[in-house]
Amino acid sequence: MASFNRVILMGNLTRDPEIRYTSGGTAVCDIGLAVNDRRKGADGQWVEETTFVDVTLWGRTAEVAGEYLAKGSPVLIEGRLKLDTWQTNDGQKRSKLHVVCERMQMVGPRGAGAPGGKAAQPRQQNDLYSQPEPADDYGPPPMGGGAPEDDIPF
């Protein structure tokens, strides 16, 4: 039987990302994501429901999250579910379901995180996402010597 394991979530970070590195030098970042849902209850009133999801990012994605995201930053995560199981020191079996991120997309305006956080820093001109301002090369039309009106192709 075929299987399919795909998760797409959009929410806000519940804490600042903290990057750590494996012994092999690979970046790892665990983030908490709050995903809000709004639905009508049985009494017809709107009910807000928040689901908290743990997400693990690896490699360059983890580094980007640590550099550009902060608590409160909106983010879209695509990944897969993973169940971790372990045994505590007193012999109890524990398990935790979390998302392993395969693709992350920052959402919203730059600096959408909490005030004072890394994501709230002002945009710099030499920044990755900056685009040069268009040059105003149009100026006034030339005096005389222009194309006659009946030669305009439109």
Backbone hydrogen bonds, N-H to C=O, Kabsch-Sander energy under -0.5 kcal/mol:
donor,donor_aa,acceptor,acceptor_aa,energy
7,V,79,G,-2.6
9,L,77,I,-2.7
11,G,75,V,-2.1
12,N,34,A,-2.0
13,L,73,S,-1.9
14,T,32,G,-2.3
18,E,30,D,-0.6
20,R,28,V,-2.6
22,T,26,T,-2.5
25,G,22,T,-2.0
28,V,20,R,-2.9
29,C,57,L,-2.4
30,D,18,E,-0.8
31,I,29,C,-0.5
31,I,55,V,-2.8
33,L,53,V,-2.8
34,A,12,N,-2.9
35,V,33,L,-0.6
35,V,51,T,-3.0
36,N,34,A,-0.6
37,D,49,E,-2.6
39,R,47,V,-2.1
41,G,45,Q,-3.2
44,G,41,G,-1.8
47,V,39,R,-3.5
49,E,37,D,-3.0
51,T,35,V,-2.7
53,V,33,L,-2.9
53,V,51,T,-0.5
55,V,31,I,-2.8
56,T,99,V,-2.7
57,L,29,C,-3.2
59,G,27,A,-2.1
61,T,58,W,-0.9
62,A,58,W,-0.7
63,E,59,G,-1.7
64,V,60,R,-2.5
65,A,61,T,-2.3
66,G,62,A,-2.2
67,E,63,E,-1.7
68,Y,64,V,-2.7
69,L,65,A,-2.0
72,G,13,L,-2.2
73,S,70,A,-2.6
75,V,11,G,-2.6
76,L,105,Q,-3.0
77,I,9,L,-3.1
78,E,103,R,-2.8
79,G,7,V,-2.4
80,R,100,V,-1.9
82,K,98,H,-2.6
84,D,82,K,-0.6
84,D,96,K,-2.8
86,W,94,R,-2.3
88,T,92,Q,-3.0
91,G,88,T,-1.9
94,R,86,W,-3.3
96,K,84,D,-2.4
98,H,82,K,-2.5
98,H,96,K,-0.5
99,V,54,D,-2.5
100,V,80,R,-3.0
101,C,56,T,-2.8
101,C,99,V,-0.7
102,E,78,E,-3.1
103,R,78,E,-2.1
105,Q,76,L,-2.7
107,V,74,P,-1.7
112,A,109,P,-1.0
114,A,71,K,-2.3
117,G,114,A,-2.1
120,A,117,G,-1.3
121,Q,118,K,-1.2
127,D,124,Q,-1.4
130,S,127,D,-1.4
137,D,135,A,-1.3
144,G,142,P,-0.5
151,D,148,P,-1.8
152,I,149,E,-1.3
